[in-house]
Amino acid sequence: MPENFENAAENMVSGIMDAIADKLPKHKSVRFSEEGSISSQAKKLFGGDKSVHHILGGGKSADVLLWRNKKISSSVLGSATAAWVFFEWLDYHFLTIISFLLVLGMAVQFGWSSFAGMLNGSSSNVPRVELPEELFANIGAAIGSQVNKFLGSLQDISCGRDLKQFLMVIAGFVVVSFIGSWFNLISVIYIGFVSAHTLPVIYEKYHDQIDEVLYNMLGLIGSQYQKLDKGVLSKIPKGSLKFKKSQ
């Protein structure tokens, strides 16, 4: 049964990708170079000849995202789904669950120490749960480093005078704002978590079809941008830019 389900899922995804590729028109602007296939050209766009595992950073985290060990990946995704169901569908609150877990832990320790003293005649040393301080320091340093990189990249885009890249980033934030108005923060985090555990492995299996679809979409976007450039952007006066260059 699992093998039949997996084969059916692969056939369904392959059919969807073929249908999308057939419906998209084949623009000449898709061909960025005369030599090489679409897949080889897409590799230059998505990290050269590097594998998906290498792009994701390698190591155990990439193994989990690419389902190298199905038991670990399914357990991680199942735990995230259970947490989302608790918070979103059952209307549990984070503080309620934390309080319940603390009460349960204290009750187990109380029963352990009490029954051990009754059976042995002396109080038993209950093992203590202690989290290393280095764990929190490393987590804080990692989060701070990623936040600084993100803010630095935004500043580079804002000051780089690349109008196309600037507009693409603005459009991305507008899309994120619309998604945030449809879902709450927990649902957005869960959607991102599920996407991180499904999209990479789908791309690894069907990268040829996905590359073709992406290049056709890039061709459509490129043709529309050329029309916008010829009709609107090229008519914007550039006297201020020439003044800055003269200085």
C-alpha positions in Angstrom: 0.0 0.0 0.0 2.7 2.6 0.8 4.5 1.8 -2.5 1.2 2.2 -4.5 0.5 5.5 -2.7 4.0 6.8 -3.4 3.8 5.8 -7.1 0.4 7.4 -7.4 1.7 10.6 -5.8 4.7 10.7 -8.1 2.4 10.2 -11.2 0.1 13.0 -10.0 3.0 15.5 -9.5 4.5 14.5 -12.8 1.1 15.0 -14.5 0.7 18.4 -12.9 4.1 19.6 -14.0 3.5 18.4 -17.5 0.2 20.1 -17.7 1.7 23.4 -16.4 4.5 23.2 -18.9 2.2 22.6 -21.8 -0.1 25.5 -20.9 2.8 28.0 -20.7 3.8 29.5 -24.0 7.3 29.0 -25.2 8.9 32.4 -25.5 12.1 33.0 -27.3 13.4 35.0 -24.3 13.5 31.8 -22.3 16.6 30.7 -24.2 19.3 32.5 -22.4 22.0 30.6 -24.4 22.0 28.5 -27.5 24.0 25.7 -26.0 22.8 23.4 -23.3 19.4 22.2 -22.2 16.9 24.0 -20.0 18.0 21.9 -17.1 21.7 22.8 -17.5 20.8 26.5 -17.8 18.6 26.3 -14.7 21.5 24.8 -12.7 23.4 28.0 -13.4 20.5 29.9 -11.9 20.0 27.7 -8.8 23.6 27.2 -7.7 25.5 25.9 -10.6 26.3 22.2 -10.6 25.7 21.9 -6.9 23.1 19.3 -5.7 20.0 20.2 -3.8 21.6 18.6 -0.7 24.6 20.9 -1.0 22.5 24.0 -1.5 20.6 23.2 1.6 23.8 23.2 3.6 24.4 19.5 3.8 24.5 17.6 7.0 21.7 16.2 9.0 19.3 19.1 8.4 19.5 18.6 4.7 19.0 14.9 5.2 15.8 15.6 7.1 14.5 18.1 4.5 15.2 15.7 1.6 13.7 12.7 3.4 17.0 10.6 3.4 15.6 9.0 6.6 11.9 8.8 6.3 11.3 7.9 9.9 13.0 11.1 11.2 11.5 13.3 8.5 8.0 12.0 9.0 8.3 12.3 12.8 9.4 15.9 12.6 6.6 16.8 10.1 4.1 14.9 12.2 5.2 16.7 15.4 4.8 20.1 13.6 1.4 19.1 12.3 0.3 18.0 15.8 1.5 21.3 17.3 -0.4 23.2 14.6 -3.6 21.2 15.2 -3.3 21.9 19.0 -2.8 25.6 18.5 -5.1 26.2 15.5 -7.9 23.7 15.5 -8.2 22.8 19.2 -7.7 26.4 20.3 -5.0 25.6 22.8 -2.7 28.4 23.9 1.0 28.2 24.3 0.9 29.3 27.9 -1.7 26.6 28.7 0.4 23.8 27.1 3.5 24.9 28.9 1.7 25.1 32.2 0.2 21.6 31.7 3.6 20.1 30.8 5.2 21.7 33.9 2.4 20.4 36.2 2.8 16.9 34.6 6.6 17.0 35.1 6.3 18.1 38.7 3.7 15.4 39.4 6.0 12.7 38.0 8.9 13.9 40.0 6.8 14.1 43.2 5.5 10.6 42.7 9.0 9.3 41.9 10.5 10.7 45.0 7.6 9.7 47.2 7.3 6.1 46.1 11.1 5.6 46.1 11.2 6.8 49.7 8.4 4.4 50.7 10.0 1.4 49.0 13.6 2.0 49.9 13.1 3.7 53.2 15.2 6.6 52.1 14.8 9.5 49.8 15.9 8.9 46.2 17.8 11.4 44.2 15.5 12.4 41.3 17.5 13.2 38.1 17.4 16.9 37.4 16.7 18.4 34.0 19.3 21.1 33.2 19.8 22.8 29.8 23.3 24.0 29.0 23.8 27.7 28.9 25.9 27.3 25.7 22.8 26.1 23.9 20.9 29.4 24.4 24.1 31.4 23.6 24.5 29.6 20.3 20.9 29.9 19.4 21.0 33.7 20.1 24.2 34.1 18.2 22.8 32.2 15.2 19.6 34.1 15.1 21.4 37.5 15.4 23.8 36.6 12.6 20.9 35.6 10.3 19.0 38.8 11.1 22.0 40.9 10.4 22.6 39.2 7.1 18.9 39.7 6.1 19.0 43.4 7.1 22.3 43.9 5.3 21.0 42.3 2.1 17.9 44.6 2.2 20.2 47.7 2.6 22.3 46.6 -0.3 19.2 46.2 -2.5 17.9 49.6 -1.4 21.2 51.4 -2.1 22.3 49.3 -5.1 20.3 51.4 -7.7 19.0 48.2 -9.3 15.4 49.1 -10.0 14.4 45.6 -11.2 15.7 43.9 -8.1 14.3 46.6 -5.9 10.8 46.2 -7.4 10.9 42.4 -7.1 11.7 42.6 -3.4 8.9 45.2 -2.8 6.5 42.9 -4.7 7.6 40.0 -2.5 6.9 41.9 0.7 3.5 42.9 -0.7 2.7 39.3 -1.3 3.8 38.4 2.2 1.6 41.1 3.6 -1.4 39.7 1.7 -0.6 36.2 3.0 -0.3 37.6 6.5 -3.8 39.1 6.3 -5.3 35.7 5.3 -3.5 33.5 7.9 -2.2 34.1 11.4 1.4 33.8 12.4 1.2 30.1 13.5 -0.4 29.1 10.2 2.2 31.0 8.2 5.1 29.3 10.1 3.4 25.9 9.6 3.0 26.5 5.9 6.7 27.5 5.6 7.7 24.4 7.6 5.7 22.1 5.4 7.0 23.8 2.3 10.6 23.3 3.5 9.9 19.6 4.0 8.1 19.1 0.6 9.4 21.5 -2.1 13.1 20.5 -2.0 12.4 16.8 -2.3 9.9 17.4 -5.1 12.4 19.6 -6.9 15.1 16.9 -6.5 12.8 14.3 -8.2 11.2 16.5 -10.9 13.9 19.1 -11.5 13.7 18.8 -15.3 10.0 19.6 -15.4 10.2 22.3 -12.8 13.2 23.9 -14.5 11.3 24.1 -17.7 8.2 25.6 -16.0 10.4 28.2 -14.2 12.2 29.2 -17.4 9.0 29.6 -19.2 7.7 31.8 -16.4 10.9 33.8 -16.4 10.4 34.3 -20.2 6.9 35.7 -19.6 8.2 38.0 -16.8 11.1 39.1 -19.0 8.9 39.9 -21.9 6.5 41.9 -19.7 9.4 43.8 -18.1 10.7 44.7 -21.6 7.3 46.1 -22.5 7.2 48.0 -19.3 10.8 49.3 -19.9 10.0 50.4 -23.4 6.6 52.0 -22.6 7.2 53.6 -19.2 10.7 53.3 -17.6 12.6 54.5 -20.8 10.5 57.7 -20.8 11.5 58.7 -17.3 13.9 61.6 -17.4 17.4 60.6 -16.2 18.8 64.1 -15.7 19.4 63.6 -12.0 21.4 60.4 -12.6 23.6 62.3 -15.1 24.1 65.0 -12.6 25.3 62.6 -10.0 27.7 61.0 -12.5 29.2 64.4 -13.4 29.9 64.9 -9.7 
